[in-house]
Amino acid sequence: MLVGPMGAGKSTIGRLLAKELRLLFKDSDKEIELRTGANIPWIFDKEGEPGFRDREQAMIAELSALDGVVLATGGGAVMRDANRAALRAGGRVIYLHASVEQQVGRTSRDRNRPLLRTANPEATLRTLLETRDPLYREIADLVVETDERPPRMVVLDILERLQKLPPR
């Protein structure tokens, strides 16, 4: 289970990690889009953030209950107690940490991020990280820095560190 802010690399690293572990990869946001036939910004526009978060909670409950899956979650998934509990119960949780500067660089051209439709996306990212960082850390088995690191190096770091964790 991968958690972390927008632009931390959850989807990219998740795909590579799943390949290395010979597991299925799922992205909760992409699964929501596939099942609804609508993109995340459209869902936010039509249902508001609470409507999207309800869909996200149901999807995380379903996907985290599967065996043999590397799951990348949306950045705000940790805001709900039920999601944090489902993720913890579903397996190892890895917090991919990225600085606000890195997040800005990685999300600046992405129009699929409704929470960044603001006059100052950097300030928004800073506020989101301040709020969410303690929640990411609360459920994380590992905290992995992604700043200025190629995804392949992050995956190798995760694999090495997972081997050192005691069994649950």
Buried (B, 14 or more C-beta within 10 A) or exposed (E): BBBBBBBBBBBBBBBBBBEBBEBEBBBBBBBBBEEBEBBBBBBBEEBEBEEBBEBBBBBBBEBBEEEEBBBBBBBBBBBBEEBBBBBBEBBBBBBBBBBBEBBBEBBEEEEEBBBBEEEEBBEBBBEBBEEBBEBBEEBBBBBBBBBEBEBEEBBBBBEEBBEEEEEE
